[in-house]
Amino acid sequence: MSLQAPSKSVSTLFRPFQCKSLELRNRIIMAPMTRNMSPGFVPNDDVVAYYRRRAENNVGLIITEGTTVGQVASNGYPGVPAFHGEEALAGWKKVVDAVHAAGGKIAPQLWHVGTVRKAGVAPNPDVPGMGPSGITSAGKYKAHAMTEQEVQDCIDAFAQAAADAERIGCDAIEIHGAHGYLIDQFFWEVTNERTDRWGGSFEKRSQFAIDIVKAVRARVSPDFPVIFRFSQWKQQDYTARLAPTPELLTQFLLPLSEAGVDIFHASQRRFWEPEFEGSDLNLAGWTKEITGKPSISVGSVGLNVDFLEGTLSATPMDSIGQRGIDELLARMEKGEFDLIGVGRALLQDPEWVVKVEQGRFDELADFDRASIGKLY
């Protein structure tokens, strides 16, 4: 079954966009997707080709898979590329140059997994997972509670990675503050029981992220864009609500905006779902309204079926059925959000953007989970 063609022009997706030095040819973002295919934590020629292929096919901005910052416990998975060390940065420079040669733009997603890390994970197998309070989920103290120096080391590592990204020619950076990883663990009351400057209240649980954003801003040029990704849901709890009301979302977002975030990437599982009762705005829509900053929406764009059915939640998810892009176009025409992230549809088909622009919807195949295991 091919993706249902829209009833209106797709031209709203193909308007240019600019934020500071970042100039994009369209509004379509390649969402970050972990691939686990960088041997020795270094992006190789296959990774270069993978990203170049999307740039050649007119993706507006590529946000890379999560790349780990230079703190000893940042990595939690095999084959995840690092964004520190001479060899890894040289590999990323090849990626950046290839994307630019194809007319594309690229931003690395900077990542620390926190307590998700398990013992024995390379490249530092003796280092435990760590987080704000060592809690992996409600009531489970299974990791190392970070000292103040370790917290500062993480802040410095994010700042250094951002500086390195600008130095090797990246067009922006994204800070991964979502999905239950380290930064999000500081946000979440369940995993942050600290009583110092980084915990103890809703406002203080955001201080770690604010400190990272400020440290990044101090190390990059004023015109270099900083993207911040956040989510309500966590991989430990898909029903979690970081900010269950518009008022709390405002308290959460404005300090980050003031610290220097230029673009917010609001992660939700289905872009068409309203965030709060009484409004049709999704999470990215609320984010733009609150901050006045550009926002990226994301969530099941280009998918005909809910490929995650029953796999990520204790409660089985309703099938999304065949969903065209009419609603996406309508929301973007209203200016609800500025950019749209496309993930697995672009994993399935590197030419997805070109085919949508040219109206070749009958050539878009359903997502096949086998695509996750390939790099092409």
Secondary structure, DSSP 8 states (H G I E B T S, - for coil): ------SS--GGGGS-EEETTEEESSSEEE--------GGG---HHHHHHHHHHHHTT-SEEEEEEEE-SSTT---STT--BS-SHHHHHHHHHHHHHHHHTT--EEEEEE--GGG--TT-TT-TTS--EESSSEEETTEE-SEE--HHHHHHHHHHHHHHHHHHHHTT-S-EEEE--BTSHHHHHH-TTT----STT-SSTTGGGHHHHHHHHHHHHHS-TTS-EEEEEES-BTTBTT--SS-SHHHHHHHHHHHHHHT--EEEEE-S-TTS-SSTT----HHHHHHHHH-S-EEEESSTT-SS-TTTTTS-SS------S--SHHHHHHHHTTS-SEEEE-HHHHH-TTHHHHHHTT-GGG-----GGGGG---
